Amino acid sequence: MTQETKPFNHMTILPDGSGQIVGMIAEKEFALDLMNEGIAFSWVGSQGGHYDFVCDVGGRLMKIDVKCKKRNVPTTPDYDAHVNTYQKDYDCHVYVFTSVYEDKFQNMGWCMKPEFWDTCRMVEKGQADGSVFKEHADSGKLKYSELRPIDSLYKMLKTA
């Protein structure tokens, strides 16, 4: 007899909290990158807020939300960065998009939150995404190739 698995909470698609674990791994890897770049930060992801990191950039607190997708195939630049529309009014400034494939973490790029919502294409729950998958929620999407390179974020964060 097989036990049915359920999503960890309303914000994750993968069963038994595996999506949350992948997200925490992505946050850990991003934190390691910030440390390697010599960028001071506070990790607040465990506090259940709408962002994961805070960096002081010239006296302005920059709130960063790390988004991660676990992939079954290698990630390519034509894959999508994805934010659910219910998060549109969340209090953050920057989205960082990552992918994990075969336990290998990859930064796919970043953008400012207003830039994302001004340029993304909107999709609706149940809509086919061009493959065998259907959208799980109303969302905004951008191709990874449309994002800024992660090194430019590190450069901006070092201006403090």
Buried (B, 14 or more C-beta within 10 A) or exposed (E): EEEEEEBBEEEBEBEEBBBBBBBBBBBBBBBEBBEEBEBEBEBBBEEEBEBBBBBBBEEEEBBBBBBBBBBEEEBEEEBBBBBBBEBBEBEBBBBBBBBBBEEEBBBBBBBBBEBBBEEBEEBEEEEEBEEEEEBBBBBBBBBBEBBBEBEEBBEBBEEE
